[in-house]
Amino acid sequence: MRNRAVVSVIGRDQKGVVARVSTYLASCNINIEDIEQRVMEGLFIMTMLVDLSDLSITLDELVMGLRRIGEEINMETTLRLAGGPPERKRVAVLVTKEPHCLAQLVQDRDAGVLNGDLVVVLANHPDLEPLAREHGIPFAWAPSSDKAAHEEFLLARLAEHKPDLVVLARYMQVLTKRVIDRYPFRIINIHPSLLPYHPGSNAYKQAWEEGVRVSGCTAHFVTEQLDAGPVILQDVFHIRVGEDALEDVKARGRALEAKVLSQAVQLSLNDQLVVKDKKVIFRPGRFPRVAAGAS
């Protein structure tokens, strides 16, 4: 079987990048099997599928060479090996009382759709412990009435379980700066509105009372600014003004929240999200999933 890898290059667009990287790979006796590139708002993204079967230097030397080129052209260069089963990332889920988003993540994991391991569920209420335990996921909770104590609880448990990604599955608390800074652009939240409209609490109630005809939900990275982090995905549903009760709107929204959050989590687990200038840009995604290798 061929020894393949994916080489990614990301940074501000400039001339000669493709030639520079391709020439270096050729000098290492590497064959480029496929290449995909795009420029979005001045950001250059290139992904190469390469064959390392006849590599003329060591893998470490190859990684160092790519890193050196990246430094010289001020771009991020990574190499990911396809020499084994994909490395499954560790996911911590934070919840309060609503089960729909956690249930969707569990369902997707069990169906093999979610390419990650749910390593712990942390909460500020005990309500969802049965759901987590039933599916073999460790569960811990601490009340959030004492904000400082709850922060310490989260930091300690997250440090214990070492997640690659933290998912707020309708976790109804605002994370502190200490928690956010520990996991920069590695915390995903689902908000029940089309941000930047209707931020904060009671978003569906706001939409229903205002008589809007379209609402939706937003999966976004968490930053210090409440409900203002880079948007990953959004989707919409229609409101029948004068016919739908508030509970109808909430029910329609919950079904969409679960779907959109799960899709955003999967994109993150597949390393398809790039945050640049407060925006999320998708990496090309048609190459095969690969195991995380040297980078």
VOBA-1610 file (N, C-alpha, C; in pm, whole numbers, padded with zeros to 5 digits, always signed):
BEGIN
Met+00084-00119+00000Met+00000+00000+00000Met+00088+00124+00000Arg+00048+00224-00077Arg+00127+00346-00085Arg+00124+00421+00047Asn+00236+00485+00077Asn+00249+00564+00198Asn+00212+00708+00164Arg+00089+00747+00198Arg+00040+00877+00156Arg+00028+00973+00274Ala+00021+01102+00239Ala+00005+01206+00341Ala-00064+01326+00277Val-00112+01415+00361Val-00172+01540+00315Val-00087+01656+00364Val-00045+01740+00272Val+00031+01861+00304Val-00062+01981+00289Ser-00071+02065+00394Ser-00156+02184+00390Ser-00072+02309+00404Val-00108+02412+00330Val-00040+02542+00337Val-00148+02650+00347Ile-00138+02734+00449Ile-00239+02838+00472Ile-00170+02969+00508Gly-00213+03078+00447Gly-00158+03209+00481Gly-00202+03314+00382Arg-00151+03434+00401Arg-00184+03544+00310Arg-00136+03513+00168Asp-00224+03538+00071Asp-00193+03504-00068Asp-00070+03581-00117Gln+00015+03512-00190Gln+00134+03572-00249Gln+00178+03487-00368Lys+00263+03542-00451Lys+00308+03472-00570Lys+00411+03364-00535Gly+00407+03256-00612Gly+00513+03156-00606Gly+00499+03049-00500Val+00387+03048-00426Val+00374+02950-00317Val+00366+02808-00372Val+00281+02787-00471Val+00264+02652-00527Val+00397+02601-00582Ala+00466+02685-00656Ala+00594+02645-00714Ala+00696+02614-00606Arg+00699+02696-00502Arg+00797+02678-00395Arg+00777+02544-00324Val+00655+02516-00287Val+00627+02392-00215Val+00644+02271-00307Ser+00593+02280-00429Ser+00603+02168-00524Ser+00748+02135-00555Thr+00830+02237-00572Thr+00972+02215-00602Thr+01041+02145-00486Tyr+01008+02186-00364Tyr+01068+02122-00248Tyr+01025+01975-00238Leu+00898+01948-00259Leu+00850+01810-00251Leu+00917+01724-00359Ala+00930+01778-00479Ala+00996+01703-00587Ala+01141+01673-00553Ser+01208+01768-00486Ser+01348+01747-00449Ser+01362+01635-00345Cys+01252+01606-00276Cys+01252+01496-00177Cys+01199+01367-00238Asn+01183+01366-00371Asn+01134+01248-00444Asn+00991+01213-00404Ile+00910+01315-00382Ile+00770+01297-00344Ile+00681+01326-00465Asn+00586+01236-00491Asn+00493+01254-00601Asn+00364+01319-00550Ile+00320+01425-00617Ile+00194+01491-00583Ile+00082+01424-00661Glu-00011+01360-00591Glu-00120+01288-00657Glu-00240+01376-00685Asp-00263+01473-00600Asp-00377+01562-00619Asp-00348+01693-00547Ile-00408+01800-00595Ile-00386+01931-00535Ile-00514+02012-00543Glu-00544+02083-00437Glu-00663+02167-00431Glu-00622+02299-00370Gln-00664+02409-00430Gln-00625+02539-00376Gln-00736+02640-00399Arg-00739+02741-00313Arg-00836+02848-00327Arg-00783+02973-00259Val-00834+03087-00299Val-00804+03214-00233Val-00936+03277-00195Met-00952+03307-00066Met-01074+03369-00016Met-01037+03492+00065Glu-01078+03607+00014Glu-01052+03735+00081Glu-00905+03750+00117Gly-00820+03712+00023Gly-00677+03728+00043Gly-00610+03615+00118Leu-00688+03515+00163Leu-00631+03401+00235Leu-00612+03285+00137Phe-00489+03237+00125Phe-00454+03126+00036Phe-00459+02995+00115Ile-00532+02897+00062Ile-00542+02765+00124Ile-00510+02660+00018Met-00410+02578+00044Met-00372+02472-00049Met-00359+02340+00026Thr-00413+02236-00033Thr-00402+02102+00022Thr-00352+02008-00087Met-00248+01932-00056Met-00188+01838-00152Met-00195+01696-00097Leu-00239+01604-00179Leu-00230+01462-00145Leu-00103+01409-00209Val-00011+01356-00127Val+00121+01319-00178Val+00153+01173-00145Asp+00240+01115-00227Asp+00287+00978-00210Asp+00430+00982-00156Leu+00450+00926-00036Leu+00582+00928+00028Leu+00661+00798+00007Ser+00613+00712-00081Ser+00675+00579-00095Ser+00824+00586-00127Asp+00865+00684-00208Asp+01006+00695-00249Asp+01076+00813-00182Leu+01027+00853-00065Leu+01085+00967+00007Leu+01235+00948+00026Ser+01311+01051-00013Ser+01458+01039-00011Ser+01521+01090+00117Ile+01441+01147+00208Ile+01492+01193+00337Ile+01403+01135+00447Thr+01438+01159+00571Thr+01354+01109+00680Thr+01228+01194+00692Leu+01127+01138+00757Leu+01003+01211+00777Leu+01026+01337+00861Asp+01110+01325+00962Asp+01141+01442+01045Asp+01206+01553+00963Glu+01296+01514+00873Glu+01362+01614+00787Glu+01261+01680+00693Leu+01165+01600+00645Leu+01061+01655+00558Leu+00977+01758+00634Val+00937+01722+00755Val+00856+01814+00836Val+00932+01943+00864Met+01060+01930+00898Met+01142+02048+00926Met+01157+02135+00801Gly+01171+02070+00686Gly+01183+02145+00562Gly+01057+02223+00530Leu+00941+02159+00549Leu+00814+02228+00526Leu+00796+02342+00625Arg+00836+02318+00748Arg+00824+02423+00850Arg+00914+02542+00816Arg+01032+02512+00765Arg+01125+02618+00727Arg+01068+02702+00613Ile+01010+02635+00514Ile+00946+02708+00404Ile+00832+02795+00457Gly+00753+02738+00548Gly+00643+02815+00607Gly+00690+02941+00675Glu+00800+02930+00749Glu+00855+03048+00817Glu+00905+03152+00717Glu+00966+03104+00610Glu+01022+03197+00510Glu+00913+03273+00435Ile+00798+03208+00412Ile+00691+03275+00337Ile+00577+03320+00430Asn+00599+03304+00560Asn+00501+03347+00661Asn+00366+03278+00642Met+00371+03145+00628Met+00250+03065+00614Met+00256+02945+00708Glu+00140+02892+00738Glu+00131+02771+00821Glu+00140+02648+00729Thr+00236+02560+00757Thr+00249+02437+00679Thr+00235+02318+00772Thr+00156+02220+00733Thr+00138+02100+00813Thr+00142+01977+00724Leu+00179+01865+00783Leu+00179+01737+00714Leu+00107+01636+00802Arg+00011+01567+00743Arg-00064+01466+00818Arg-00055+01332+00746Leu-00016+01231+00819Leu+00008+01100+00761Leu-00121+01022+00743Ala-00122+00936+00643Ala-00234+00845+00620Ala-00189+00702+00639Gly-00097+00681+00731Gly-00036+00550+00747Gly-00105+00459+00846Gly-00222+00497+00894Gly-00292+00414+00991Gly-00433+00464+01008Pro-00507+00409+01104Pro-00643+00454+01125Pro-00644+00599+01174Pro-00748+00676+01139Pro-00754+00815+01181Pro-00747+00828+01333Glu-00672+00924+01377Glu-00664+00952+01520Glu-00795+01017+01564Arg-00858+00960+01665Arg-00985+01013+01712Arg-00959+01119+01819Lys-01017+01234+01799Lys-00996+01342+01893Lys-01088+01327+02014Arg-01047+01392+02121Arg-01118+01383+02248Arg-01213+01503+02261Val-01339+01473+02292Val-01441+01577+02298Val-01503+01579+02438Ala-01502+01696+02501Ala-01574+01718+02627Ala-01701+01795+02595Val-01811+01755+02657Val-01940+01819+02632Val-01990+01885+02760Leu-02029+02011+02751Leu-02086+02083+02865Leu-02235+02100+02842Val-02314+02070+02946Val-02460+02072+02934Val-02522+02137+03057Thr-02652+02166+03046Thr-02730+02210+03162Thr-02844+02111+03183Lys-02959+02133+03120Lys-03073+02042+03140Lys-03130+01987+03011Glu-03118+02060+02901Glu-03181+02018+02776Glu-03101+01905+02711Pro-03166+01794+02674Pro-03092+01677+02627Pro-03068+01668+02478His-03135+01750+02396His-03140+01722+02252His-03004+01727+02184Cys-02921+01822+02220Cys-02790+01832+02153Cys-02695+01721+02196Leu-02694+01690+02325Leu-02612+01579+02373Leu-02659+01448+02311Ala-02790+01429+02305Ala-02844+01305+02247Ala-02801+01290+02101Gln-02799+01399+02026Gln-02757+01392+01886Gln-02610+01356+01874Leu-02526+01415+01959Leu-02383+01382+01956Leu-02360+01235+01989Val-02433+01184+02088Val-02421+01043+02124Val-02467+00954+02009Gln-02580+00991+01949Gln-02633+00913+01836Gln-02533+00910+01721Asp-02473+01024+01691Asp-02377+01030+01581Asp-02250+00952+01614Arg-02209+00957+01739Arg-02093+00876+01779Arg-02122+00728+01761Asp-02238+00685+01810Asp-02273+00543+01802Asp-02291+00496+01658Ala-02331+00588+01570Ala-02351+00553+01429Ala-02222+00562+01349Gly-02114+00603+01414Gly-01987+00617+01344Gly-01975+00743+01262Val-02068+00835+01279Val-02066+00961+01205Val-01970+01060+01269Leu-01966+01060+01402Leu-01881+01153+01475Leu-01742+01094+01489Asn-01645+01157+01429Asn-01509+01105+01427Asn-01431+01152+01550Gly-01486+01122+01667Gly-01422+01162+01791Gly-01481+01083+01907Asp-01415+01091+02021Asp-01460+01020+02141Asp-01516+01120+02240Leu-01637+01094+02289Leu-01697+01176+02393Leu-01639+01131+02527Val-01543+01205+02578Val-01465+01157+02693Val-01525+01197+02826Val-01611+01300+02829Val-01673+01341+02955Val-01788+01437+02925Val-01890+01432+03010Val-01997+01531+03010Val-01991+01605+03142Leu-01979+01737+03136Leu-01974+01821+03255Leu-02097+01910+03256Ala-02150+01936+03376Ala-02278+02008+03383Ala-02285+02095+03508Asn-02385+02183+03507Asn-02415+02260+03628Asn-02546+02215+03692His-02602+02107+03640His-02719+02040+03699His-02703+01890+03675Pro-02766+01806+03756Pro-02748+01660+03741Pro-02843+01595+03642Asp-02929+01671+03577Asp-03040+01615+03500Asp-02999+01517+03391Leu-02886+01542+03324Leu-02849+01459+03209Leu-02751+01347+03244Glu-02730+01325+03372Glu-02640+01215+03411Glu-02690+01080+03359Pro-02821+01048+03371Pro-02866+00917+03319Pro-02836+00899+03170Leu-02854+01003+03090Leu-02826+00993+02946Leu-02679+00964+02922Ala-02592+01035+02992Ala-02448+01013+02973Ala-02407+00874+03020Arg-02451+00836+03138Arg-02412+00706+03195Arg-02463+00590+03109Glu-02584+00605+03057Glu-02643+00499+02973Glu-02556+00470+02852His-02484+00572+02806His-02401+00556+02687His-02252+00550+02720Gly-02221+00521+02846Gly-02083+00496+02885Gly-01993+00617+02889Ile-02051+00735+02909Ile-01971+00857+02914Ile-01960+00906+03058Pro-01841+00927+03109Pro-01825+00981+03245Pro-01901+01114+03259Phe-01963+01132+03375Phe-02043+01253+03400Phe-02005+01313+03534Ala-01995+01444+03537Ala-01971+01514+03663Ala-02042+01648+03659Trp-02088+01692+03775Trp-02156+01821+03777Trp-02123+01896+03905Ala-02137+02026+03898Ala-02120+02113+04014Ala-02212+02233+03993Pro-02279+02278+04098Pro-02370+02392+04083Pro-02295+02517+04039Ser-02364+02599+03963Ser-02302+02722+03913Ser-02342+02844+03995Ser-02408+02822+04108Ser-02446+02934+04194Ser-02323+03006+04246Asp-02217+02930+04273Asp-02087+02988+04309Asp-02001+02987+04183Lys-01994+03100+04115Lys-01928+03107+03985Lys-01780+03068+03992Ala-01711+03115+04096Ala-01568+03086+04107Ala-01545+02937+04128Ala-01626+02876+04213Ala-01611+02732+04239Ala-01644+02651+04113His-01744+02695+04039His-01780+02622+03917His-01669+02634+03812Glu-01607+02750+03805Glu-01494+02768+03713Glu-01382+02671+03748Glu-01350+02660+03876Glu-01244+02568+03919Glu-01281+02424+03887Phe-01408+02391+03906Phe-01456+02257+03872Phe-01433+02227+03724Leu-01472+02320+03638Leu-01455+02300+03494Leu-01308+02286+03456Leu-01226+02377+03506Leu-01083+02374+03471Leu-01018+02244+03516Ala-01052+02198+03635Ala-00992+02076+03688Ala-01036+01954+03608Arg-01165+01945+03579Arg-01215+01827+03506Arg-01170+01827+03360Leu-01164+01943+03300Leu-01114+01949+03162Leu-00966+01913+03156Ala-00890+01960+03253Ala-00747+01924+03257Ala-00730+01774+03276Glu-00818+01714+03353Glu-00811+01569+03378Glu-00839+01489+03251His-00935+01534+03171His-00977+01456+03053His-00909+01499+02923Lys-00836+01611+02926Lys-00753+01655+02813Lys-00828+01655+02679Pro-00936+01730+02667Pro-01009+01732+02540Pro-00936+01812+02433Asp-00953+01767+02309Asp-00908+01846+02194Asp-01013+01952+02159Leu-01138+01922+02193Leu-01249+02011+02160Leu-01348+02012+02276Val-01401+02130+02307Val-01504+02146+02409Val-01632+02192+02340Val-01742+02121+02365Val-01868+02150+02297Val-01972+02194+02401Leu-02030+02311+02380Leu-02137+02359+02467Leu-02270+02317+02405Ala-02326+02209+02459Ala-02448+02150+02405Ala-02568+02201+02486Arg-02601+02329+02463Arg-02703+02402+02539Arg-02663+02412+02687Tyr-02538+02449+02707Tyr-02484+02479+02841Tyr-02519+02624+02870Met-02605+02647+02968Met-02665+02778+02988Met-02588+02865+03086Gln-02457+02867+03069Gln-02371+02952+03150Gln-02270+03021+03059Val-02223+03137+03102Val-02120+03209+03028Val-01984+03164+03078Leu-01900+03115+02989Leu-01767+03070+03028Leu-01680+03189+03066Thr-01592+03167+03162Thr-01502+03272+03206Thr-01383+03284+03111Lys-01315+03395+03122Lys-01197+03420+03039Lys-01091+03313+03060Arg-01074+03266+03183Arg-00973+03163+03211Arg-01001+03036+03133Val-01126+02996+03127Val-01161+02874+03053Val-01143+02896+02903Ile-01191+03009+02853Ile-01181+03037+02709Ile-01035+03045+02666Asp-00953+03111+02747Asp-00811+03126+02711Asp-00738+02993+02711Arg-00786+02896+02789Arg-00722+02765+02794Arg-00748+02685+02666Tyr-00858+02716+02597Tyr-00895+02640+02477Tyr-00932+02736+02363Pro-00835+02813+02313Pro-00866+02912+02209Pro-00912+02847+02079Phe-01029+02890+02032Phe-01090+02837+01909Phe-01103+02685+01914Arg-01121+02634+02034Arg-01146+02490+02053Arg-01273+02469+02135Ile-01354+02574+02148Ile-01482+02565+02216Ile-01591+02605+02118Ile-01687+02516+02095Ile-01796+02542+02001Ile-01927+02551+02078Asn-02005+02653+02048Asn-02135+02673+02111Asn-02245+02671+02004Ile-02366+02634+02047Ile-02482+02646+01960Ile-02574+02751+02021His-02607+02852+01941His-02694+02960+01990His-02826+02958+01913Pro-02940+02973+01983Pro-03070+02960+01918Pro-03118+03086+01846Ser-03035+03139+01759Ser-03078+03248+01671Ser-02978+03260+01557Leu-03011+03341+01460Leu-02919+03370+01351Leu-02835+03490+01393Leu-02728+03463+01464Leu-02640+03571+01510Leu-02592+03653+01390Pro-02578+03784+01404Pro-02578+03861+01528Pro-02715+03902+01580Tyr-02824+03855+01520Tyr-02958+03888+01569Tyr-02992+03804+01691His-03061+03867+01786His-03110+03801+01906His-03001+03729+01985Pro-02897+03799+02024Pro-02796+03737+02113Pro-02852+03726+02255Gly-02778+03657+02341Gly-02820+03646+02480Gly-02929+03543+02500Ser-03004+03558+02609Ser-03104+03457+02647Ser-03239+03483+02580Asn-03324+03380+02584Asn-03461+03387+02532Asn-03466+03431+02386Ala-03378+03376+02306Ala-03370+03418+02165Ala-03497+03382+02087Tyr-03550+03262+02108Tyr-03672+03224+02036Tyr-03789+03312+02078Lys-03796+03346+02204Lys-03903+03434+02253Lys-03892+03571+02188Gln-03768+03620+02175Gln-03748+03749+02108Gln-03799+03743+01964Ala-03761+03637+01893Ala-03801+03623+01753Ala-03953+03611+01740Trp-04013+03532+01827Trp-04158+03509+01822Trp-04235+03637+01852Glu-04191+03710+01954Glu-04259+03834+01992Glu-04245+03943+01886Glu-04133+03941+01814Glu-04111+04043+01711Glu-04181+04009+01580Gly-04236+03889+01572Gly-04309+03851+01451Gly-04222+03823+01331Val-04096+03784+01354Val-04010+03752+01240Val-04058+03622+01176Arg-04036+03608+01050Arg-04086+03491+00978Arg-03980+03384+00955Val-03857+03420+00982Val-03747+03324+00971Val-03660+03337+01095Ser-03632+03225+01157Ser-03535+03222+01267Ser-03441+03106+01239Gly-03355+03075+01334Gly-03261+02966+01311Gly-03165+02951+01426Cys-03049+02894+01398Cys-02949+02875+01502Cys-02810+02890+01441Thr-02714+02913+01530Thr-02577+02942+01488Thr-02479+02861+01570Ala-02393+02785+01504Ala-02280+02722+01571Ala-02160+02814+01553His-02094+02846+01664His-01983+02941+01656His-01876+02907+01758Phe-01755+02954+01733Phe-01649+02943+01831Phe-01675+03043+01944Val-01637+03004+02064Val-01660+03089+02181Val-01541+03182+02202Thr-01572+03309+02220Thr-01472+03409+02255Thr-01522+03485+02378Glu-01441+03577+02426Glu-01481+03655+02543Glu-01608+03735+02519Gln-01627+03780+02397Gln-01746+03857+02364Gln-01864+03764+02351Leu-01967+03783+02430Leu-02081+03692+02434Leu-02149+03680+02298Asp-02163+03556+02251Asp-02234+03525+02126Asp-02179+03604+02007Ala-02049+03631+02009Ala-01990+03710+01900Ala-01868+03642+01840Gly-01845+03514+01871Gly-01730+03443+01816Gly-01751+03409+01669Pro-01644+03370+01600Pro-01654+03337+01457Pro-01760+03231+01428Val-01843+03260+01330Val-01955+03172+01294Val-01905+03054+01212Ile-01945+02935+01251Ile-01910+02813+01177Ile-02021+02774+01080Leu-02141+02755+01133Leu-02256+02715+01051Leu-02382+02784+01101Gln-02475+02806+01010Gln-02608+02856+01045Gln-02711+02783+00961Asp-02832+02770+01016Asp-02942+02714+00939Asp-03071+02780+00987Val-03174+02772+00905Val-03296+02848+00932Val-03419+02757+00935Phe-03524+02809+00999Phe-03657+02748+00989Phe-03759+02863+00983His-03875+02833+00929His-03978+02935+00912His-04073+02937+01032Ile-04120+03056+01063Ile-04219+03075+01169Ile-04350+03119+01104Arg-04457+03048+01134Arg-04589+03085+01083Arg-04650+03187+01180Val-04630+03313+01148Val-04675+03420+01236Val-04827+03416+01252Gly-04872+03419+01375Gly-05015+03412+01404Gly-05066+03271+01418Glu-04986+03172+01379Glu-05026+03031+01392Glu-04939+02957+01493Asp-04808+02977+01485Asp-04717+02904+01573Asp-04717+02964+01713Ala-04735+02877+01813Ala-04714+02918+01951Ala-04564+02922+01979Leu-04527+02985+02088Leu-04385+02993+02123Leu-04325+02853+02136Glu-04400+02759+02192Glu-04348+02623+02207Glu-04325+02555+02073Asp-04406+02589+01972Asp-04383+02536+01837Asp-04249+02585+01782Val-04221+02713+01805Val-04095+02771+01758Val-03977+02706+01828Lys-03990+02688+01959Lys-03881+02627+02034Lys-03855+02483+01989Ala-03962+02408+01965Ala-03946+02268+01923Ala-03878+02260+01787Arg-03917+02347+01695Arg-03856+02348+01563Arg-03708+02386+01574Gly-03681+02482+01661Gly-03544+02526+01679Gly-03455+02420+01741Arg-03508+02347+01839Arg-03426+02244+01906Arg-03380+02137+01807Ala-03470+02095+01721Ala-03432+01993+01622Ala-03319+02043+01533Leu-03325+02170+01497Leu-03222+02227+01411Leu-03091+02246+01487Glu-03100+02287+01614Glu-02980+02307+01695Glu-02895+02179+01699Ala-02961+02067+01726Ala-02889+01941+01738Ala-02815+01907+01609Lys-02882+01928+01498Lys-02823+01897+01367Lys-02705+01989+01336Val-02723+02119+01355Val-02619+02216+01319Val-02497+02201+01409Leu-02520+02182+01539Leu-02407+02164+01631Leu-02326+02041+01594Ser-02393+01931+01567Ser-02322+01808+01532Ser-02240+01826+01405Gln-02296+01895+01307Gln-02222+01919+01182Gln-02098+02005+01207Ala-02112+02107+01291Ala-01998+02194+01322Ala-01890+02117+01396Val-01930+02032+01488Val-01833+01950+01562Val-01758+01859+01466Gln-01830+01798+01373Gln-01765+01708+01278Gln-01665+01782+01191Leu-01699+01902+01146Leu-01605+01982+01067Leu-01479+02011+01146Ser-01495+02042+01273Ser-01379+02070+01357Ser-01294+01944+01377Leu-01359+01832+01402Leu-01285+01707+01423Leu-01211+01665+01297Asn-01262+01704+01182Asn-01197+01671+01055Asn-01095+01776+01012Asp-01064+01869+01102Asp-00964+01974+01074Asp-00999+02055+00950Gln-01127+02083+00931Gln-01169+02157+00812Gln-01200+02304+00839Leu-01172+02351+00962Leu-01205+02489+00997Leu-01078+02571+01018Val-01072+02685+00953Val-00961+02778+00968Val-01018+02912+01014Val-00968+02965+01125Val-01013+03096+01173Val-00911+03201+01130Lys-00957+03298+01053Lys-00870+03403+01004Lys-00949+03533+01004Asp-00894+03636+01069Asp-00959+03768+01073Asp-01103+03758+01122Lys-01122+03681+01229Lys-01253+03667+01295Lys-01357+03598+01208Lys-01312+03529+01106Lys-01403+03453+01020Lys-01357+03308+01013Val-01454+03218+00993Val-01423+03076+00975Val-01427+03044+00827Ile-01318+02988+00778Ile-01309+02946+00638Ile-01290+02795+00636Phe-01358+02727+00545Phe-01349+02582+00537Phe-01227+02542+00455Arg-01150+02450+00510Arg-01045+02387+00431Arg-01109+02299+00325Pro-01039+02274+00214Pro-01088+02174+00119Pro-01108+02041+00190Gly-01217+01970+00157Gly-01248+01851+00234Gly-01264+01723+00155Arg-01218+01717+00031Arg-01246+01595-00045Arg-01135+01492-00035Phe-01023+01525+00029Phe-00919+01425+00048Phe-00960+01330+00160Pro-00906+01208+00162Pro-00947+01112+00264Pro-00907+01156+00402Arg-00986+01113+00501Arg-00951+01139+00641Arg-00817+01073+00669Val-00733+01141+00743Val-00600+01089+00769Val-00569+01097+00917Ala-00473+01017+00958Ala-00429+01022+01097Ala-00342+01144+01118Ala-00355+01206+01234Ala-00271+01322+01264Ala-00127+01277+01274Gly-00042+01334+01193Gly+00099+01299+01195Gly+00181+01416+01239Ala+00300+01427+01186Ala+00387+01536+01223Ala+00331+01666+01169Ser+00355+01773+01241Ser+00308+01904+01196Ser+00398+02011+01250
//
